[in-house]
Amino acid sequence: MGQAGKALRQVLETYGISQNQVAVKMGVGRSNVYRWVNEVRDPGAEMVLQLRDALQAINPEAGESFVKLYLGKDL
């Protein structure tokens, strides 16, 4: 599966953000976030942007870290 799930899992663990917090900010079901985190399903391009925005709203550093991890850039 894709890089987005791995990046999202790492960011959630690093910043202590719950899957539910992300789901609420995005207006999606927590099951969607669960599938991404556990690499059952990849988020589409639009969802990746919404993930970044949701993480940034929760913690600006988390949003930035997600983008860097997703793009494969060293932090």
VENTAMO-V41140 format. One record per backbone hydrogen bond with DSSP energy under -1.0 kcal/mol. NH is the residue of the N-H (numbers start at 1). CO is the residue of the C=O. If there is no record, write none. Layout:
nh | co
NH | CO
NH | CO
This chain:
nh | co
7 | 3
8 | 4
9 | 5
10 | 6
11 | 7
12 | 8
13 | 9
14 | 10
15 | 11
17 | 12
22 | 18
23 | 19
24 | 20
25 | 21
26 | 22
27 | 23
28 | 23
32 | 29
33 | 29
34 | 30
35 | 31
36 | 32
37 | 33
38 | 34
39 | 36
40 | 35
41 | 35
48 | 44
49 | 45
50 | 46
51 | 47
52 | 48
53 | 49
54 | 50
55 | 51
56 | 52
57 | 53
58 | 54
59 | 55
63 | 59
64 | 60
65 | 61
66 | 62
67 | 63
68 | 64
69 | 65
70 | 66
71 | 67
73 | 68
